[in-house]
Amino acid sequence: MIVHLAASTTDRTAHGIAQAIGSLVADGTVSVGERLPTVREVARVMGVSPTTVSEAWQTLQRHGIIETQRRRGTFVSERSGAMASRFWQVPVARGRYEIDLSTGTPDPDLLPDPAAFFGAMGRAPRMTSYLDRPVLVGLEEQLRGTWPFDPEYITVVNGALDALDRVIATAIPFASKVIVSDPTFPPILDMLDLVGATAIGVAIDEEGLDPGAVA
């Protein structure tokens, strides 16, 4: 594995080493269950200090790519390819909470009856086409007319989670630290885990994040 690691990165920082190992695991070059070399061995081959390698190992352990087994060494975790699961671990038993906001699922009793809408859809000759513009012309004009600045592009997404997923995947580099409200929406933590980022919880008050808590 060390040969592949040394050849796959010129970034000898903890971030670069962790990112390189994560890529080797993702593409199958390093297999699930494979034992990793010792910290000192990796440090010697990479020409870095053991502290740098230890920091890389901690990053990989933090989001489930590797795991250390006492007296046996460090191995690629069986969970390395698995989805994070905070969202599914949230208790959702009926009656446990007066108002359960953990899942973000709309209350069906508060939604309008869709029968009339679906009836209109059935009579429409053509609802959409791959050749259509991605945003309805009237909707885009309305959004641009009320937006606080002139956006270069407007994208319509399938809800807040879809938007957050796109932003996190695009803008959050591996091993980044991201400030989130505490408490926060559980799927956000899952998304950050999947890109190798660390969530830093910050207290909130009635106006939102407490700036004093960030420092």
N, C-alpha and C positions, 0 to 999 in steps of 0.2 A: 504493500500500500504506500510505503514511503516514496517509492520511485514515482508512482502516479502523482502523489501529492507534490513532490518537488518539481515535477514537470508541468503541473497544472496551474501554478500561480507564481507570480513574481512579487506579489504583495506578502511580505513576511511579517506583517502585523498580526495580532490576535484575530482581528476581523477578517483579514485575508485568508489566514489558515482555516478558520472556522467555515468561511464561505466556500473554500476549495473542497474541504471534506464533505460539506453538505451537498455540493454538486456531484462529487464522486458517488455518494450514496444515492442521490436522485437518479443518476443515469445507469446505476447498476454496476459500476466499476468496483465499488466496495459493497459487499453483500450484507444483508441483514444477518446478524449473529456473528459477523467476522470480528475477530479480536484486533484491537488497535495496538500499534507499538506503544512503548512506554513514553512518558513525557520527555524523559532525558534523551531517549533515542531520536525522537522527532526533533527535539531542540538541536541535537548535534548535526543531524542531516540538513536541517533547514538553516543552520547558522544563526539561531536566535537563542534567547535565554529560556530556561525552563518555565519562568514566570509567564512569558508570552504564550507558550503552549498551554499552560494551565488555564490561562484566561480564555483561550480558544475552546478548550475542553468544557469549561464552565458554560460558555455560550451555547455550545452544542447540547449539553445536558439540559440546559434550561428549557429548551423547546423540543426535547424528546428524541433527538437524533442519535445520541449515544447514552450509555448507562454504565456506571461503574459497579462491578460486583467485587465485594471484599475478597482479597487474596487471590482472585482469579484474573483481575485486570479490567480493562475497559472495552466494551463491545458496542457494535452498531445495534441500536435498540429495535426490537420488533415493532415498536410503535412509530418508527421513523417515517413510515409512509402512511400512517393513519391520520384521520381527521381529528382535530381537537374536539373536545367533547363537553366543554363547560355548559353549552346551551342545553344539552340533553340531561345534564346532571342537576339542573335547577329544579327544586321541588315544585310540582305543579298540582299537587293533590287538591281536589275541589274542597272548598271550605276552610283550607288552612290559612288563606289570606283573605281579608275583606276585599282588597283590590290587588290582583296579581299583575304587575307590570313587567315581569321578568321576561316573558316570551315575546312581547310586542305584537301579539296576535289580536286583531280586531275582535270586538265583541259582536257576534252575529246579530244579537238583538238590537244593536244600535245602527246596523247597516240598512240602507234602503232595499226595498223589494226589487230584485233585478228582473222580474218577469217581463215587465213592459220593455225594458231595454233589450233583452234577448229576443223578444218578439219582433222588434224593429230590425234587429240584425238579420233575422231570417228572411225579411223581405228585401234587404239591400242587394242590388245586383252584384256588387263587388266591394268588399270591405277594405282590402289593402292589396298592395303589390310590391314585389321587390324593387320595382322601378320607381316607386314613390319616393318623395323626399323623406328623410328620416324623422323630421318634425313637421307636423301640419302647419301650413302657411299661416293660417289664422292664429294658431297657438303661438308660433314663433313671433309674429308681429305683436301680439299682446304682451308676451314676455319681454321682448326688447323695449317696448314702450314703457314698461314699469320697472325694469332692472335698474339698480343704482349706478351701474356703469355700462359702457358699451362692450358687451362680450364678443370675442372673436368667433366663438362657436357656441351653439346651444345644443345640449344633449338631453334627451328624455330617458330616464332610467325607470326600472321596475321597483320603485320604492326606495326607502332609505338604506336598507341593507345592500342593495345592488350598487347604490352610489358609493357607500363606504367601501365596499369590496373593490371597486374600480380605483378609488383614490388610494387606498392602502397598497394595492398591488402595483400601482404606477409610481407612487411618490415616496414610499417608505423603504429605504434600503435595508438589507439584511443587517441584523444586530443593532438597529437603531433603538433609541429610547423615545417613547411616545407618551405624552401626558394625556391621561383620560380622567374623567370625573369619577369620584368614588362616593357612592356606588355608581356603576355604569351598566350598560346593556351587555349581558354576557357574550353574545356573538361577536362583539367588537374585540374582546380578549382572544377569542378563537382565531379571528382573522389576523390579529397581530402575531399570534403564535405561529401561524402557518407561513408568515414571511420572515420569521426569526427575529421579530422585534420584541422589546421588553416594555410592558405597560407600567407607567409610573402613576399611581393613583393620587389624585389631588382632591382635597375636600371641597365641597360645594356649599353655598348658602342659598338664600332665597333669590339671589341675583345671578347665580351660576358659579363658575369656578372662582375660588378664593385666591387672588393673586399673591397674597402674603404666604400662602401655603406652598406655592411653587418654589420660592427661594429656600 
